[in-house]
Amino acid sequence: MQANNINSVISVIPVKNFEESLNWYKKLFGRDPDVVPMEGIAEWQVVESAWIQVSIDPENAGSTTVVLGVNDVEAQCKTCSEANVPVGDVVEYPGVIKMAEAVDPDGNKISFVQDISDSSSD
């Protein structure tokens, strides 16, 4: 497979209770899903050619981690807090990344990661 042939990414997040998870992800993204292709599936386009799909799949619920790159992890934490989506503390790996994690109702992890490898130290 040639890497230049890949044109999109969809991260699938399995959940047990679709309605509860749908409401949680609506709060996380601050909007309704962009696409509901069928019952039990909702999709949000997070950036061009990158999607998050929430899908009813009780057997695999809680087993997924999705990493979302952000420009400012503190700003993302504030946005989540304002939407009543709990986020853990920001953890910094000096010179590499800063990250914080939200956990959906089933235990799936959404990690917000800011690349600080090119940032100058204050």
Secondary structure as GFF3:
##gff-version 3
##sequence-region A 1 122
A	DSSP	three_ten_helix	3	5	.	.	.	ID=ss1
A	DSSP	beta_strand	9	15	.	.	.	ID=ss2
A	DSSP	alpha_helix	18	29	.	.	.	ID=ss3
A	DSSP	beta_strand	35	38	.	.	.	ID=ss4
A	DSSP	beta_strand	41	47	.	.	.	ID=ss5
A	DSSP	beta_strand	50	56	.	.	.	ID=ss6
A	DSSP	beta_strand	65	69	.	.	.	ID=ss7
A	DSSP	alpha_helix	73	82	.	.	.	ID=ss8
A	DSSP	beta_strand	91	93	.	.	.	ID=ss9
A	DSSP	beta_strand	97	103	.	.	.	ID=ss10
A	DSSP	beta_strand	109	115	.	.	.	ID=ss11
###
